[in-house]
Amino acid sequence: MSSDALKYMLLKLSPIHLRLFCRRLAWWSSSSRPNLSDATLDISEITDFMVSIYTEDGALSKAANILRMMDCNDEADTLEPTEKHIIDMRRNRLIPNVTDVESVLDELITKGVIHQESYDKICALPTSEEKMKELLDGHLKSEEDKDIFYRIVDKWIPRFQCGSPAVYSESVDKLSSGGPPKFGRRKTTKIKMPTVVQVPEVHWITLKPEVICVDDEDTPIYSLQSDAGPFECGVSGLRWVCKEKVSLKYQFGSWEEHMERMEALHFIPGGPLLDVTVIAGKLEEAYLPHWICTEDNPEVLGKFSVLHIDTCGDVVEPVSEVTPSHVKLSQPHFSPRGVLMRAGFRIKINCKVLIFKTNLAFLTLHVYLIPSDPALQQTIKSKELSSGYKMIKKPYPQKSLKMGKYFTLKANLDSAEITPENLKLVYEGSDPNFCEVFIENPDSNFKLTLAHKSAPVWTCVIRKDDYTNTGDSQGMYEEELARMRPELVRNMSRELINQLLDDLLMDGVLNDGEKDSVLQENDTTADRARCLIDMPQHAIKGKRAKAQVRRNVARQVSVGLLRVHV
């Protein structure tokens, strides 16, 4: 019987959920009802009351509706099984609660769920609720699309899932008898968070640290000493206040091994992870750097936390004081610590654009867009410089940029090739993506511009002196061919040499007599290769010839005709 199923379901509810169920039933039912708010609730009396008001089938439907309003969907499905997707069932909750619709759309377009036309149509709507209605009503075509959307929203909005009885208990205590229960944001901890205040910056004495050693993983260890006063490390941004002479050391940690746990708790990194050790003296105050923009978004102040890593595991601690660039530690004691930011809402961050020039024959730049993270900057710089590349220093973006958005890199040269054109501003640990800018033969200054939705957010001028080696590009070609010469001599085939000679003749780099001399005056393939590489003597002619050899060798490698490390 239907009443038995209803009774069985009510018996399975925890006391807290049962009280919530009765509160909602009492509000929606007629005035002639038993006292459903009694401390002791009789399951049979509740069942009989619902059947008398709604009939047996109607009682099951009403109970299922109430349970879904409480997010007890498994229990509701036992009374009224449904084939609806969870997105369809919770549509009315999603529409007002998902406010950063553009970030959701960014992930959906990246995963191929929607196309640019849908993206533009939804973004054109004026409010987040209208955007959500349009997205849910016409653009999630399949069950798979809805699954992807669910995972995105579930990652950002913890309350989207049914909470534990402990979470509901807090809501029960705040219910009023004049209306249905209202559910606020769920908390992941019962620690009372202090009121967070933002304080202005003060004058800090900047100290340059000394690198005392490099460990086996090439992570530098920095050392600092100071007298009494307020100080700031010029590399990490760490700040401290002391009343006596202190000595400390630190090194940057990696967020990567902690990212999965932080994402599960709905946090993202908000500053570098620092492992600090106080060697001598005592710190009165300590401040960790962050890259979150707080100036035009006061709501963000309550979203800061600090990750504290010790032998017992990871501990997320509240903060009480935030400056535009730092958070104050509640206790200036150290183990690896870093600033966290609550995930799931729109923030802006302070950023850096890093540019590196490779040592390839033609101008090739690596352009990174990263949070203003000294640890990540150090990692990228070390990797690029160890490859023999050169850093081109340019001013950083003056304004903070929106986290999670895509930015387009452009150059004002038609010949420039940029791959990929778009970069997403996210924290990617030790191996972030970058844009490769390739320009075959630049001969002047040019501009690089970073834009979001066609609006420029950063620009710089790459001058000729930035990408030439003291004005002598001939040396670049000489060095490249000198490096490749032994392998070229061993591996060049007759077919490849003939092809190179034909290309150089067509380009006007060689004449007929020079081509014939290579073939007729050298009997072996190796001798012909040596002659071809070493023959051009005139500076301009040599540059063009060596460049042409380099291009053609690279092409032969790409099609598998020559196996050589170029």
C-alpha positions in Angstrom: 0.0 0.0 0.0 1.1 3.6 -0.6 0.7 4.5 3.1 3.1 1.7 4.0 5.8 3.0 1.6 5.3 6.5 3.0 5.6 5.2 6.6 8.7 3.2 5.7 10.4 6.2 4.2 9.7 8.4 7.2 11.1 5.8 9.5 14.4 6.0 7.5 14.8 9.7 8.0 17.1 11.0 10.7 15.4 12.9 13.5 16.7 16.2 12.1 15.4 15.5 8.6 12.1 14.3 10.0 11.7 17.6 11.9 12.4 19.5 8.7 10.0 17.4 6.8 7.2 18.1 9.3 7.9 21.9 9.3 7.5 22.0 5.6 4.4 19.8 5.7 2.9 22.0 8.5 3.4 25.1 6.4 1.9 23.7 3.2 -1.0 21.9 4.8 -4.4 23.2 6.0 -4.8 24.7 9.4 -6.6 21.6 10.8 -3.5 19.6 11.4 -1.9 17.8 14.4 1.0 19.5 16.2 3.7 18.6 13.8 6.4 20.5 15.8 6.2 18.3 18.9 9.4 17.0 20.3 8.2 13.5 19.8 6.7 12.8 16.4 4.4 9.8 15.7 5.2 8.4 12.2 1.7 6.8 12.0 0.0 10.0 12.9 2.0 11.9 10.2 1.2 9.2 7.6 -2.6 9.2 8.4 -2.7 13.0 8.3 -1.1 13.1 4.8 -3.4 10.4 3.4 -6.5 12.1 4.8 -5.5 15.4 3.2 -4.0 14.3 -0.1 -5.2 10.6 -0.6 -2.7 7.8 -0.7 -1.3 8.5 -4.2 -1.3 12.3 -3.6 0.5 11.8 -0.2 3.4 10.0 -1.9 3.7 12.8 -4.5 3.5 15.6 -1.8 6.1 13.8 0.3 8.4 13.4 -2.7 8.1 17.1 -3.4 9.0 18.0 0.1 11.9 15.7 0.2 13.3 17.1 -3.0 13.0 20.6 -1.6 15.2 19.3 1.3 17.7 17.8 -1.2 16.8 14.3 0.0 16.5 13.0 -3.6 17.3 9.4 -3.0 14.4 9.1 -0.5 12.1 11.0 -2.8 12.9 8.6 -5.7 11.7 5.6 -3.5 8.3 7.3 -3.4 8.1 8.8 -6.9 10.8 7.4 -9.2 11.7 9.9 -11.9 13.6 9.7 -15.1 14.5 13.4 -15.0 18.1 14.5 -14.9 19.3 16.1 -11.7 19.8 19.3 -13.6 16.1 19.4 -14.6 15.0 18.6 -11.1 17.1 21.4 -9.6 16.5 23.9 -12.3 14.7 26.4 -10.0 17.6 26.3 -7.5 20.3 26.7 -10.1 18.9 29.8 -11.8 19.2 32.2 -8.8 22.4 30.6 -7.3 24.7 30.4 -10.3 25.8 34.0 -10.7 29.1 33.7 -12.5 27.5 32.3 -15.7 30.3 33.4 -18.0 32.8 31.2 -16.2 30.5 28.3 -16.6 30.1 29.1 -20.3 33.9 29.3 -20.6 34.3 25.7 -19.4 31.3 24.5 -21.5 32.8 25.9 -24.7 36.2 24.5 -23.8 34.7 21.0 -23.4 32.7 21.3 -26.6 29.2 21.4 -25.0 28.3 24.7 -26.6 29.5 26.7 -29.6 30.5 30.3 -30.0 27.1 31.2 -31.3 25.4 29.9 -28.2 28.1 31.6 -26.0 27.5 35.0 -27.6 23.7 34.7 -27.4 23.7 33.8 -23.7 26.3 36.4 -22.8 24.2 39.1 -24.5 21.4 38.7 -21.9 21.4 41.4 -19.1 21.1 39.3 -15.9 22.6 36.1 -14.6 19.2 34.6 -14.1 18.2 35.2 -17.7 21.5 33.7 -18.9 20.9 30.6 -16.8 17.3 30.2 -18.1 18.5 30.4 -21.7 21.3 27.9 -21.0 19.1 25.4 -19.3 16.2 25.7 -21.7 17.9 25.5 -25.1 21.6 24.6 -25.0 22.2 21.5 -23.0 21.1 19.0 -25.7 22.0 15.6 -24.3 22.4 13.7 -21.0 26.2 13.9 -21.5 26.0 17.7 -21.8 24.0 17.9 -18.6 26.4 15.6 -16.8 29.3 17.9 -17.8 27.3 21.0 -16.7 26.5 19.2 -13.4 30.2 18.5 -12.6 31.1 22.2 -13.3 28.4 23.6 -11.1 29.0 20.9 -8.4 32.6 21.9 -8.2 31.8 25.6 -7.6 28.6 25.4 -5.5 29.0 22.9 -2.6 25.4 23.4 -1.5 24.2 22.0 -4.8 24.5 18.5 -3.2 22.5 17.2 -0.3 24.1 18.1 3.0 24.6 16.1 6.1 22.2 16.1 9.0 24.7 18.3 10.9 24.3 21.0 8.3 20.6 20.9 8.5 20.6 21.1 12.3 21.9 24.7 12.1 19.1 25.6 9.7 16.5 24.1 12.0 17.5 26.3 14.9 17.0 29.4 12.7 13.5 28.5 11.4 10.6 30.7 12.1 7.1 29.4 12.6 5.7 31.9 10.2 6.8 30.3 6.9 8.6 27.4 5.3 12.2 26.7 6.2 14.8 28.7 4.3 18.2 27.1 3.6 21.3 29.4 3.5 24.8 28.6 2.3 26.2 25.5 3.8 29.4 25.7 5.9 32.3 23.3 5.5 33.3 23.9 9.1 31.7 24.9 12.4 34.5 27.2 13.4 33.2 30.7 13.9 35.0 32.9 11.3 36.3 36.2 12.6 35.3 39.5 11.0 37.9 40.2 8.3 39.0 43.8 7.9 41.2 45.3 5.2 44.0 47.6 6.4 46.0 50.0 4.4 49.6 49.3 3.4 52.4 50.7 5.6 56.1 51.3 4.8 58.2 48.2 4.7 61.9 47.9 4.5 62.8 45.7 1.6 65.6 43.1 2.0 67.3 41.1 -0.7 67.7 37.5 0.4 70.9 35.5 0.0 70.7 32.1 -1.8 72.4 29.8 0.6 72.0 26.5 -1.3 70.1 24.6 -3.9 68.6 21.2 -3.0 68.5 18.1 -5.1 65.4 19.3 -6.8 66.9 22.6 -7.8 64.7 24.5 -5.3 66.7 27.5 -4.0 66.8 28.1 -0.2 66.9 31.8 0.7 68.3 33.3 3.9 67.4 36.7 5.5 68.6 38.6 8.6 67.1 41.8 10.0 67.2 44.0 13.0 64.1 45.3 14.8 61.4 46.8 12.5 59.0 46.0 9.6 60.6 44.1 6.7 59.7 42.6 3.4 61.6 40.0 1.3 62.3 41.3 -2.1 61.9 37.9 -3.8 59.0 36.1 -2.0 57.1 39.1 -0.7 57.0 37.6 2.8 56.6 40.3 5.5 57.4 40.3 9.2 57.7 42.6 12.2 60.2 41.9 15.0 61.5 43.7 18.1 64.9 42.1 18.0 67.4 40.8 15.5 66.1 37.7 13.7 67.4 35.2 11.2 65.2 33.1 9.0 65.3 31.0 5.8 62.6 29.8 3.4 62.0 28.1 0.1 59.0 27.9 -2.2 56.8 24.9 -2.0 54.6 23.4 -4.8 50.8 23.6 -4.7 50.5 20.6 -7.1 50.5 17.8 -4.5 47.8 19.7 -2.5 45.6 20.9 -5.4 43.2 17.9 -5.4 42.5 18.2 -1.7 42.0 22.0 -1.9 39.6 21.6 -4.8 37.6 19.1 -2.8 37.3 21.7 -0.1 36.4 24.3 -2.8 39.6 26.4 -2.4 42.1 27.6 -5.0 45.6 29.0 -4.4 45.7 32.7 -3.6 49.4 33.1 -3.0 52.7 31.3 -3.1 53.3 28.3 -0.8 56.2 29.2 1.6 58.1 26.9 3.9 59.7 29.3 6.4 62.0 28.5 9.3 62.9 31.0 12.0 66.6 30.3 12.9 67.1 32.9 15.6 65.0 35.5 17.2 61.2 35.9 17.4 58.6 37.3 14.9 55.9 39.5 16.4 53.8 39.5 13.2 54.0 37.7 9.9 52.2 38.3 6.6 51.9 36.0 3.6 51.6 37.5 0.1 48.6 37.0 -2.1 47.7 37.9 -5.7 43.9 38.5 -5.2 42.6 42.0 -6.1 40.6 43.3 -3.1 40.2 47.0 -4.0 36.9 46.9 -5.9 35.4 43.8 -4.4 34.9 44.0 -0.6 33.0 40.7 -0.6 36.2 38.9 -1.3 37.7 39.8 2.1 35.6 37.0 3.8 36.8 34.4 1.3 40.5 34.3 2.4 41.9 31.4 4.4 45.5 30.1 5.0 46.6 26.5 4.4 48.8 25.2 7.2 50.7 21.9 6.5 52.1 20.0 9.4 52.8 16.4 10.4 49.1 15.8 11.1 48.0 16.9 7.6 46.5 19.9 6.0 44.7 22.5 8.2 42.7 25.4 6.8 42.8 28.4 9.1 40.8 31.6 9.1 42.3 35.1 8.7 41.4 38.3 10.5 43.4 41.0 8.6 43.9 41.5 4.9 45.9 44.2 3.0 45.8 44.7 -0.7 48.8 42.4 -1.1 49.0 40.3 2.1 47.1 38.4 4.8 48.2 38.4 8.4 48.8 35.1 10.2 46.9 34.7 13.4 50.0 33.1 14.9 53.5 33.9 13.5 54.6 30.2 13.7 55.6 28.4 10.6 55.4 25.2 8.6 54.6 25.3 4.9 51.8 27.9 4.6 50.0 29.6 1.7 47.0 31.8 1.1 43.8 30.2 -0.1 40.8 31.7 -1.8 37.2 30.3 -1.7 36.4 28.9 -5.2 33.2 29.4 -7.1 32.8 33.1 -7.5 34.2 35.8 -9.7 37.6 37.3 -8.6 40.3 39.4 -10.2 44.0 38.7 -9.7 47.2 40.6 -10.1 49.1 39.1 -13.1 52.5 39.0 -14.8 53.3 38.6 -18.5 56.7 36.8 -19.0 58.4 36.8 -22.4 61.3 34.6 -23.4 63.2 34.6 -26.7 64.3 31.1 -27.9 67.6 30.5 -29.7 66.0 29.1 -32.8 67.1 30.5 -36.2 64.0 32.6 -36.6 62.4 34.8 -34.0 60.3 32.6 -31.6 58.9 34.0 -28.4 57.3 32.2 -25.5 54.7 34.4 -23.8 53.2 33.4 -20.4 50.2 34.9 -18.6 50.4 33.9 -14.9 49.2 35.0 -11.5 51.7 37.3 -9.7 53.3 34.3 -8.1 57.1 34.6 -7.4 57.4 30.8 -7.1 55.8 30.1 -10.4 57.8 32.9 -12.0 61.0 31.4 -10.6 60.1 27.9 -12.0 59.3 29.2 -15.5 62.4 31.4 -15.6 64.6 28.5 -14.5 63.2 26.2 -17.2 63.5 28.7 -20.0 66.9 30.0 -19.1 68.3 26.5 -18.7 67.3 25.9 -22.3 69.5 28.8 -23.3 66.7 31.2 -23.9 66.7 34.9 -23.1 64.1 36.8 -21.0 62.7 40.0 -22.5 61.6 42.1 -19.6 58.5 44.2 -20.2 56.1 46.0 -17.9 53.4 43.9 -16.3 49.6 44.5 -16.7 48.7 47.5 -14.6 45.1 46.3 -13.9 44.0 43.1 -12.3 42.4 40.5 -14.6 39.5 38.2 -14.2 40.4 34.7 -13.1 39.2 31.9 -15.4 38.7 34.1 -18.4 40.3 33.7 -21.9 42.7 36.3 -23.2 43.8 36.7 -26.8 47.4 37.5 -27.8 48.0 39.5 -31.0 50.9 41.1 -32.8 50.7 44.0 -35.2 52.6 42.1 -37.9 50.8 40.2 -40.6 53.6 37.7 -40.8 53.3 36.8 -37.1 52.1 33.3 -36.2 50.7 32.8 -32.7 49.8 29.4 -31.3 47.5 29.1 -29.4 46.0 32.6 -29.8 44.0 32.3 -26.5 45.2 31.7 -23.0 43.0 31.0 -20.0 44.0 32.8 -16.8 44.2 29.9 -14.3 46.8 28.6 -11.8 48.5 25.7 -13.5 51.2 24.7 -11.0 54.8 24.3 -12.3 54.0 23.8 -16.1 51.7 26.5 -17.3 50.7 26.9 -21.0 52.1 29.7 -23.1 51.7 31.3 -26.5 54.4 30.8 -29.1 55.0 33.8 -31.3 56.8 33.0 -34.5 58.0 35.7 -36.9 60.4 34.6 -39.7 62.3 37.8 -40.6 61.3 40.7 -38.5 63.2 43.9 -39.3 61.5 46.5 -37.0 59.8 47.1 -33.7 56.4 45.5 -33.2 53.6 45.4 -30.6 52.2 42.5 -28.6 48.7 43.1 -27.2 46.7 41.0 -24.8 42.9 41.4 -25.0 39.7 40.1 -23.5 36.7 40.2 -25.8 38.5 42.6 -28.1 39.3 45.1 -25.2 43.1 45.5 -24.7 44.3 44.7 -21.1 48.0 44.9 -21.8 50.4 45.9 -24.5 54.1 46.2 -25.0 56.6 47.1 -27.7 59.2 44.5 -28.7 62.1 46.5 -30.1 64.6 45.2 -32.6 67.3 45.3 -29.9 65.2 43.0 -27.8 65.3 40.1 -30.3 68.7 40.6 -32.0 72.0 39.6 -30.6 73.8 42.9 -30.3 72.7 43.6 -33.9 74.6 40.5 -35.3 72.0 37.9 -36.4 74.7 36.3 -38.6 76.2 34.9 -35.5 72.9 33.1 -34.7 73.0 31.3 -38.0 76.7 30.5 -37.7 76.1 29.0 -34.2 73.2 26.9 -35.3 74.9 25.4 -38.3 78.1 24.8 -36.3 76.1 22.9 -33.8 74.4 20.8 -36.5 77.4 20.3 -38.8 78.7 16.9 -37.5 75.3 15.2 -37.7 74.5 16.9 -41.0 77.7 15.6 -42.6 77.0 12.0 -41.3 73.3 11.9 -42.2 72.7 14.0 -45.4 71.8 11.9 -48.4 72.5 12.6 -52.0 68.8 13.2 -52.5 68.7 15.8 -49.7 71.9 17.6 -51.0 70.5 17.8 -54.5 67.2 19.2 -53.1 69.0 21.8 -51.0 71.1 22.9 -54.0 68.0 23.2 -56.2 66.3 25.3 -53.6 69.3 27.6 -53.1 69.6 28.0 -56.8 65.9 29.0 -57.2 66.2 31.5 -54.3 69.3 33.1 -56.0 71.5 32.3 -53.1 73.8 30.1 -55.4 74.5 30.4 -59.1 74.9 27.5 -61.6 78.7 27.5 -61.3 78.6 27.2 -57.5 76.0 24.4 -57.6 78.1 22.4 -60.2 81.2 22.9 -58.1 79.6 21.2 -55.1 78.7 18.2 -57.2 81.7 17.9 -59.5 84.6 18.7 -57.1 83.5 16.3 -54.3 83.2 12.6 -54.8 81.6 11.4 -51.5 78.3 12.5 -50.0 80.0 13.6 -46.8 82.4 15.9 -48.8 79.5 17.4 -50.7 77.7 18.1 -47.4 80.8 19.8 -45.9 81.2 21.9 -49.0 77.5 23.0 -49.1 77.6 24.0 -45.4 81.0 25.8 -45.5 80.9 27.3 -49.0 79.0 30.7 -48.5 81.6 33.2 -47.4 80.0 36.7 -47.9 78.2 37.9 -44.8 74.9 38.6 -46.4 75.0 35.7 -48.8 76.2 33.4 -46.0 73.3 34.4 -43.8 70.7 33.7 -46.5 72.4 30.4 -47.5 72.6 29.1 -43.9 69.1 30.1 -43.3 68.0 28.3 -46.4 70.0 25.2 -45.4 68.4 25.4 -41.9 64.8 25.6 -43.3 65.3 22.8 -45.8 67.0 20.5 -43.3 64.1 21.1 -40.9 61.6 20.3 -43.6 63.5 17.0 -44.5 63.5 16.1 -40.8 59.7 16.7 -40.6 59.0 14.3 -43.5 61.4 11.7 -42.1 64.1 11.9 -44.9 66.8 13.0 -42.4 67.2 11.8 -38.8 69.1 14.5 -37.0 68.5 16.6 -33.9 67.9 20.1 -35.3 
